[in-house]
């Protein structure tokens, strides 16, 4: 190599490192600002909205690992969310095992199931794969409905005890739930950040863009999809375990219905799939809008809340199909 080529490569490397550092600085500032929100918001209902927003941001980012970076659009992530919720609930209610352990168990079970299902579904392409994930999730919903060991259609009621970090019981103060949900989002974001420019991250984007071309260049397409599915399912299930502790009661419809799969995918689509900040941005807009309009408009019976919700998705799909994050990155020409 000539000296000019080496100099050019060094400059590019320095620019890349500087960009990655800026991303960490921005993330630290954003998460620090979010951590201060409970100081100014004391209304319990608004705190609940914030907790759900952070939870859905984390789970949507988990979905984004498979659907955004690897290009495998899943409509069945409610299955993994439900596994996490039921694993934490059954272990805590029936065996008095702390929910933290149950969340990890649920994550590992979901990751293993995602890999097993991947051997069957990743041979499908495009909408066939999406339909397969939807069908599998619905089968899981029916099975849980009829499984007495996990409460069947009646579900599982968590016992009410004293406030405790270990049992994730905070009846008198919702702020601890807020910081746990924020911690989950930070962990998922950091994992995505680390993977994004690793070998797996480059492989996933290559698989998303053109699987045949990627395979011809030595990318292990099938293994890449399995790895993305396992990571995505693990964190989705951890989110499900936290959700079960937060609401203290679950049944099949409340954690495994199709609307959950949609709510995991839509924030990433709204904000920008395959990006670090698309899912959190989408969740910050979509979840408060969904919860607040449902609370204040849904009871009228007119369905105005659903109209507003649907109109937002349509406007973004038509005006900014690449996601709202493009409004902030277009000028710089980079990806957030």
C-alpha positions in Angstrom: 0.0 0.0 0.0 1.1 3.5 -0.7 1.5 6.1 2.0 -1.6 8.0 0.7 -3.7 4.8 1.0 -2.6 4.1 4.5 -3.3 7.8 5.5 -6.8 7.5 4.0 -7.5 4.3 5.8 -6.3 5.8 9.1 -8.5 8.9 8.6 -11.5 6.7 7.9 -10.8 4.6 11.0 -10.4 7.7 13.1 -13.7 9.1 11.8 -15.4 5.8 12.5 -14.1 5.7 16.1 -15.1 9.3 16.6 -18.7 8.5 15.4 -19.0 5.6 17.7 -17.9 7.7 20.6 -20.4 10.4 19.7 -23.1 7.7 19.7 -22.2 6.7 23.3 -22.1 10.3 24.4 -25.5 11.0 22.9 -26.9 7.8 24.5 -25.5 8.7 27.9 -27.1 12.2 27.6 -30.5 10.8 26.5 -30.7 8.1 29.1 -29.6 10.5 31.8 -32.4 12.9 30.8 -34.9 10.1 30.8 -33.8 9.0 34.2 -34.7 12.5 35.5 -38.4 12.3 34.3 -39.8 10.8 37.6 -38.5 13.8 39.4 -41.0 16.0 37.6 -43.8 13.5 37.0 -45.6 12.4 40.1 -48.9 11.4 38.6 -49.2 7.6 38.9 -51.0 7.2 35.6 -48.4 9.1 33.7 -45.7 7.1 35.4 -47.4 3.9 34.2 -47.3 5.3 30.7 -43.6 6.1 31.0 -42.9 2.5 32.2 -44.8 1.0 29.3 -43.1 3.3 26.9 -39.6 2.2 28.1 -40.7 -1.5 28.2 -42.0 -1.4 24.6 -39.0 0.5 23.5 -36.8 -2.2 24.9 -38.9 -5.1 23.4 -39.2 -3.2 20.0 -35.4 -2.9 19.9 -35.2 -6.6 20.6 -37.6 -7.2 17.7 -35.5 -4.8 15.6 -32.4 -7.1 16.0 -34.2 -9.7 14.0 -36.6 -7.7 11.9 -34.5 -4.6 11.3 -30.9 -5.6 11.1 -31.4 -9.2 9.8 -34.5 -8.4 7.7 -36.6 -11.3 9.0 -40.0 -9.7 9.7 -41.6 -11.6 12.6 -45.3 -11.2 13.4 -45.1 -13.7 16.3 -42.9 -12.2 18.9 -45.8 -12.3 21.3 -44.9 -16.0 21.7 -41.6 -15.1 23.3 -43.0 -12.3 25.3 -45.6 -14.7 26.7 -43.0 -17.4 27.5 -41.1 -14.9 29.5 -44.2 -13.7 31.4 -45.3 -17.3 32.2 -41.8 -18.5 33.2 -41.4 -15.7 35.7 -45.0 -16.1 37.0 -45.0 -19.8 37.4 -41.6 -19.9 39.1 -42.5 -17.1 41.5 -46.2 -18.0 42.3 -45.8 -21.8 42.4 -42.2 -22.3 43.5 -41.4 -19.0 45.3 -38.4 -18.4 43.0 -37.5 -14.7 42.5 -38.7 -13.2 39.2 -35.2 -12.2 38.2 -34.3 -15.8 37.8 -37.6 -16.5 36.1 -36.9 -13.7 33.6 -33.6 -15.3 32.7 -35.1 -18.8 32.4 -37.8 -17.4 30.2 -35.2 -15.7 28.0 -33.2 -18.9 27.7 -36.3 -21.0 26.9 -37.4 -18.4 24.2 -33.9 -18.3 22.7 -33.8 -22.1 22.4 -37.3 -22.2 21.0 -36.4 -19.4 18.5 -33.5 -21.5 17.3 -35.6 -24.7 17.0 -38.3 -22.8 15.1 -35.7 -21.2 12.9 -34.6 -24.5 11.5 -38.1 -24.8 10.1 -39.1 -21.2 9.3 -35.9 -19.7 8.0 -36.1 -21.7 4.8 -39.1 -19.6 4.0 -38.8 -16.1 2.5 -40.6 -12.8 2.6 -44.3 -12.9 3.5 -44.2 -16.7 3.9 -41.9 -16.3 6.9 -44.0 -13.6 8.4 -47.2 -15.7 8.1 -45.4 -18.7 9.6 -44.4 -16.7 12.7 -47.9 -15.5 13.1 -49.4 -19.0 12.8 -46.9 -20.4 15.3 -47.6 -17.7 17.8 -51.4 -18.3 17.5 -50.8 -22.0 18.1 -48.9 -21.1 21.2 -51.8 -18.9 22.4 -54.2 -21.8 21.9 -52.0 -24.3 23.8 -51.6 -22.0 26.8 -55.3 -21.4 26.8 -55.8 -25.1 27.4 -52.8 -25.8 29.7 -54.0 -26.1 33.3 -50.4 -26.1 34.7 -50.1 -22.4 33.8 -53.6 -21.5 34.8 -55.3 -22.0 31.4 -57.7 -19.3 30.4 -57.9 -18.1 34.0 -54.3 -17.0 34.1 -52.0 -16.4 37.0 -52.5 -13.9 39.9 -49.3 -12.8 41.6 -49.5 -12.6 45.4 -49.4 -9.2 47.0 -46.5 -8.7 49.4 -44.3 -6.0 50.8 -42.4 -3.8 48.5 -39.2 -5.6 47.5 -36.6 -5.3 44.8 -36.0 -9.0 44.7 -39.7 -9.9 44.2 -40.3 -6.9 41.9 -43.2 -5.9 44.1 -43.8 -2.1 44.4 -47.4 -1.5 45.2 -46.9 1.9 46.8 -44.4 3.5 44.4 -44.1 2.9 40.7 -40.7 4.7 40.3 -38.7 1.5 40.9 -40.5 -0.1 37.9 -39.5 2.9 35.8 -35.8 2.5 36.5 -35.9 -1.3 36.0 -37.6 -0.7 32.6 -35.0 2.0 31.8 -32.2 -0.4 32.8 -33.7 -3.1 30.4 -33.7 -0.6 27.6 -30.1 0.5 28.2 -29.0 -3.1 28.2 -30.8 -3.9 24.9 -29.5 -0.7 23.4 -25.9 -1.4 24.4 -26.1 -5.0 23.1 -27.4 -3.7 19.8 -24.7 -1.0 19.7 -22.0 -3.7 20.3 -23.4 -6.0 17.7 -24.1 -3.4 15.1 -20.5 -3.1 13.9 -19.3 -6.6 14.8 -19.0 -9.4 12.4 -22.5 -10.6 13.2 -23.9 -7.1 12.6 -22.3 -6.9 9.2 -23.5 -10.4 8.4 -27.0 -9.5 9.4 -27.2 -6.4 7.2 -25.7 -8.4 4.3 -28.4 -11.1 4.8 -31.1 -8.4 4.9 -29.9 -6.7 1.7 -29.2 -9.8 -0.5 -29.0 -13.3 1.1 -27.7 -14.9 -2.1 -25.0 -12.4 -2.7 -24.0 -12.5 1.0 -23.7 -16.3 0.9 -21.6 -16.1 -2.2 -19.2 -13.9 -0.3 -18.8 -16.4 2.6 -21.5 -15.1 4.9 -23.2 -18.0 6.9 -26.7 -16.9 6.2 -28.6 -19.6 8.1 -26.4 -19.3 11.2 -26.7 -15.5 11.1 -30.5 -15.8 11.1 -30.5 -18.2 14.0 -28.2 -16.0 16.1 -30.4 -12.9 15.4 -33.5 -14.9 16.4 -31.9 -16.2 19.6 -30.8 -12.7 20.8 -34.1 -11.1 19.8 -36.2 -13.8 21.5 -34.1 -13.7 24.7 -34.6 -10.0 25.4 -38.3 -10.1 24.3 -38.9 -12.8 26.9 -37.0 -10.8 29.6 -39.4 -8.0 28.8 -42.3 -10.3 29.2 -41.1 -11.4 32.6 -40.8 -7.8 33.8 -44.3 -7.0 32.4 -45.8 -9.9 34.4 -44.3 -8.5 37.6 -45.4 -5.0 36.7 -49.1 -5.9 36.1 -49.2 -8.7 38.7 -51.7 -10.7 36.7 -51.4 -12.5 33.4 -53.6 -14.6 31.2 -53.0 -15.8 27.6 -54.8 -12.8 25.9 -52.9 -10.3 28.1 -49.4 -11.4 27.1 -49.7 -13.5 23.9 -52.3 -12.0 21.7 -51.4 -10.7 18.2 -51.7 -7.1 19.2 -48.5 -7.5 21.2 -46.6 -8.7 18.2 -47.8 -5.6 16.3 -46.9 -3.3 19.2 -43.3 -4.7 19.2 -42.9 -4.2 15.5 -44.6 -0.8 14.9 -42.3 1.4 17.1 -39.3 0.2 15.1 -41.1 0.7 11.8 -42.3 4.1 12.9 -38.9 5.3 14.1 -36.7 3.5 11.5 -35.9 -0.2 11.4 -32.3 -1.3 11.5 -31.1 1.7 13.5 -30.1 2.2 17.1 -32.6 4.9 17.9 -35.6 4.0 15.6 -37.4 1.7 18.1 -37.0 4.1 21.2 -38.1 7.1 19.1 -41.1 5.2 17.7 -42.1 3.9 21.2 -41.7 7.4 22.6 -44.4 8.6 20.2 -46.6 5.6 19.7 -47.0 4.2 23.2 -48.0 7.4 25.0 -50.3 8.2 22.1 -51.9 4.8 22.3 -52.3 4.8 26.0 -53.5 8.3 26.4 -56.0 8.3 23.5 -57.3 4.9 24.6 -57.8 6.3 28.2 -59.4 9.6 27.2 -61.1 8.7 23.9 -61.5 4.9 23.9 -64.4 4.9 26.4 -66.6 7.0 24.1 -67.3 4.0 21.9 -66.5 6.0 18.8 -63.1 4.4 18.1 -61.5 7.8 17.7 -58.4 6.6 19.5 -57.9 3.9 16.9 -58.5 6.4 14.1 -55.8 8.7 15.4 -53.5 5.7 16.0 -54.0 4.4 12.5 -53.7 7.8 10.8 -50.3 8.3 12.4 -49.0 5.1 11.0 -50.5 5.8 7.5 -48.9 9.3 7.4 -45.5 8.1 8.4 -45.7 5.1 5.9 -46.6 7.5 3.1 -44.4 10.5 3.9 -41.4 8.8 5.6 -41.3 5.1 4.8 -37.8 4.9 6.1 -38.9 6.1 9.5 -39.0 9.3 11.5 -35.3 9.0 12.4 -34.5 10.0 8.8 -35.7 13.5 9.7 -32.6 13.8 12.0 -30.1 11.9 9.9 -30.8 13.0 6.4 -28.8 16.2 6.6 -25.7 14.4 7.9 -26.1 11.5 5.6 -25.4 9.0 8.3 -27.3 6.3 10.1 -28.2 6.9 13.8 
